[in-house]
Amino acid sequence: NHFAERWRAYSALSELVGGGGDTVADASTALAGFDDLAIASATPPKELTEAAEAIVAAEAEGEDAPLLSPAARAEYVQEVVDVLRRFRSNAFGFKNGAEAGAANAKPMRASAVLCFTSRINHSCAPSCFMLSKRVYCQGKRLPMAPEDEDVLIAVTQRPMTPGERVTFNYGPSDLVSRWPLSERR
């Protein structure tokens, strides 16, 4: 289901671009930025291909669905696969920030593709680590504006020189401290 949700989000953004109106410039910028993101591997994982096939098959069952030739269908499946691969290669996980024990609070895990952060390169010896602004401010006992709860920040792990690339490790947050560099590589 989450693959289908991601495809629907991408499709809705594409429809905004094609629909005109005041939001077209923002949607167009967001769509172009997403389409420009890299894909991590040359071969798509089997589950993404299967999900893309299911998405295209479900869309083909609709009353308004155009009848596609086998070649057009294969091209459409590939488009869906590429979108799903961009999500997988560039998404960051986060929690919705619901406080544990709060009345009717249902913490959820979600993911987001972020305009700038999704473009930061991986390194086995990273120059920074990522964390939510909420966690950062709590650790430093700093006040935080409610609108900043979902902000992701990069914190350098060592002094950096001007022009040096900002990198982080795409693995679990404790990977760098747990495994030696030779094993991470």
C-alpha positions as CSV (number, residue, x, y, z in Angstrom):
1,N,0.0,0.0,0.0
2,H,2.8,2.5,0.7
3,F,4.1,2.0,-2.8
4,A,0.7,2.9,-4.2
5,E,0.5,5.9,-1.8
6,R,3.8,7.2,-3.1
7,W,2.7,6.8,-6.7
8,R,-0.5,8.6,-6.0
9,A,1.4,11.5,-4.3
10,Y,3.7,11.7,-7.4
11,S,0.6,11.6,-9.7
12,A,-1.2,14.3,-7.8
13,L,1.9,16.5,-8.0
14,S,2.1,15.9,-11.8
15,E,-1.6,16.7,-12.1
16,L,-1.1,20.1,-10.3
17,V,1.6,20.9,-12.8
18,G,-0.7,20.2,-15.7
19,G,-3.8,21.8,-14.2
20,G,-2.8,25.4,-14.2
21,G,-3.6,27.8,-11.4
22,D,-1.5,29.6,-8.7
23,T,0.2,26.5,-7.4
24,V,1.7,25.4,-10.7
25,A,5.1,27.2,-10.2
26,D,5.7,25.5,-6.8
27,A,4.4,22.1,-8.0
28,S,6.5,22.4,-11.1
29,T,9.6,23.2,-9.1
30,A,8.9,20.3,-6.7
31,L,8.3,17.8,-9.5
32,A,11.4,18.8,-11.4
33,G,13.4,18.6,-8.2
34,F,12.0,15.1,-7.5
35,D,12.6,13.9,-11.0
36,D,16.2,15.1,-10.8
37,L,17.0,12.9,-7.8
38,A,19.4,10.0,-8.3
39,I,18.4,6.4,-8.1
40,A,20.7,4.2,-5.9
41,S,21.1,1.1,-7.9
42,A,21.0,0.0,-11.6
43,T,18.6,-2.9,-10.9
44,P,15.3,-2.3,-9.2
45,P,14.4,-4.6,-6.3
46,K,11.8,-7.2,-7.1
47,E,9.3,-5.8,-4.7
48,L,9.3,-2.4,-6.5
49,T,8.8,-4.0,-9.9
50,E,5.9,-6.1,-8.5
51,A,4.4,-3.1,-6.9
52,A,4.6,-1.1,-10.1
53,E,3.0,-3.9,-12.0
54,A,0.1,-4.0,-9.4
55,I,-0.3,-0.2,-9.6
56,V,-0.5,-0.2,-13.4
57,A,-2.9,-3.2,-13.4
58,A,-5.2,-1.5,-10.8
59,E,-5.2,1.7,-12.9
60,A,-6.1,-0.3,-16.0
61,E,-9.2,-1.6,-14.3
62,G,-10.7,1.9,-14.1
63,E,-13.6,2.9,-16.4
64,D,-11.6,5.9,-17.8
65,A,-8.4,4.0,-18.2
66,P,-6.9,4.0,-21.7
67,L,-6.1,0.7,-23.3
68,L,-2.3,0.5,-23.6
69,S,-0.3,-1.5,-26.0
70,P,2.2,-3.9,-24.5
71,A,5.1,-1.5,-25.2
72,A,3.2,1.5,-23.7
73,R,2.3,-0.6,-20.7
74,A,5.9,-1.7,-20.2
75,E,7.0,2.0,-20.5
76,Y,4.4,3.0,-17.9
77,V,5.5,0.3,-15.5
78,Q,9.1,1.5,-15.9
79,E,8.0,5.1,-15.1
80,V,6.3,3.9,-11.9
81,V,9.3,1.8,-10.9
82,D,11.6,4.8,-11.4
83,V,9.4,7.0,-9.2
84,L,9.3,4.3,-6.5
85,R,13.1,3.9,-6.7
86,R,13.6,7.7,-6.3
87,F,11.4,7.6,-3.2
88,R,13.3,4.6,-1.8
89,S,16.8,6.1,-2.6
90,N,16.1,9.6,-1.2
91,A,13.6,9.3,1.6
92,F,14.3,10.0,5.2
93,G,12.3,8.4,8.0
94,F,10.8,10.4,10.8
95,K,8.2,10.2,13.5
96,N,5.2,12.5,13.7
97,G,6.2,13.7,17.1
98,A,3.2,12.5,19.1
99,E,4.2,12.5,22.7
100,A,4.2,9.0,24.3
101,G,1.3,8.7,26.8
102,A,-0.5,11.8,25.5
103,A,-4.3,11.3,25.2
104,N,-5.3,9.9,21.8
105,A,-1.7,10.1,20.6
106,K,-0.9,7.7,17.9
107,P,2.8,8.0,16.9
108,M,3.4,7.0,13.3
109,R,6.5,6.5,11.3
110,A,6.6,8.2,7.9
111,S,9.1,9.2,5.3
112,A,9.8,12.4,3.4
113,V,11.9,13.4,0.4
114,L,13.5,16.6,1.3
115,C,14.5,19.3,-1.2
116,F,18.1,19.8,-0.1
117,T,18.8,17.0,2.4
118,S,18.0,14.2,-0.1
119,R,20.9,15.5,-2.2
120,I,23.6,15.1,0.4
121,N,26.0,12.3,-0.5
122,H,26.8,9.2,1.5
123,S,30.2,8.5,3.0
124,C,31.5,5.7,5.2
125,A,33.4,8.5,7.0
126,P,30.8,11.2,7.1
127,S,31.3,14.8,8.0
128,C,27.9,15.2,9.6
129,F,24.9,13.3,11.0
130,M,21.2,14.1,10.6
131,L,18.6,14.5,13.3
132,S,15.4,16.3,13.9
133,K,15.4,19.8,15.1
134,R,13.2,18.7,18.0
135,V,15.8,16.2,19.2
136,Y,18.6,18.7,18.7
137,C,16.9,21.4,20.7
138,Q,15.9,19.0,23.5
139,G,19.5,17.9,23.8
140,K,20.8,21.5,23.9
141,R,17.8,22.6,26.1
142,L,16.9,25.2,23.4
143,P,13.4,26.6,22.8
144,M,11.9,25.6,19.5
145,A,9.0,27.0,17.4
146,P,6.2,24.5,16.8
147,E,6.5,25.0,13.1
148,D,10.1,23.7,13.2
149,E,9.1,20.3,14.6
150,D,9.6,18.5,11.4
151,V,12.8,20.2,10.4
152,L,15.8,17.9,9.8
153,I,19.2,19.4,10.4
154,A,22.8,18.3,9.7
155,V,25.3,18.6,12.6
156,T,29.0,18.4,11.7
157,Q,31.0,15.7,13.5
158,R,34.3,17.5,13.1
159,P,35.7,20.8,11.9
160,M,35.2,21.4,8.2
161,T,37.0,23.5,5.7
162,P,35.3,25.9,3.3
163,G,34.3,24.0,0.1
164,E,34.4,20.6,1.7
165,R,31.5,18.4,0.8
166,V,28.9,17.7,3.5
167,T,28.3,13.9,3.7
168,F,26.5,11.6,6.0
169,N,26.1,7.8,6.4
170,Y,22.9,6.4,4.9
171,G,22.9,3.5,7.3
172,P,21.4,3.3,10.8
173,S,22.3,6.2,13.1
174,D,24.6,4.1,15.3
175,L,26.4,2.5,12.4
176,V,29.4,4.9,12.4
177,S,30.0,4.5,16.2
178,R,29.4,0.8,16.2
179,W,31.5,-0.5,13.3
180,P,35.0,0.4,12.3
181,L,35.4,2.2,9.0
182,S,36.9,-0.8,7.2
183,E,33.8,-2.9,8.0
184,R,31.4,-0.1,7.0
185,R,33.1,0.1,3.6
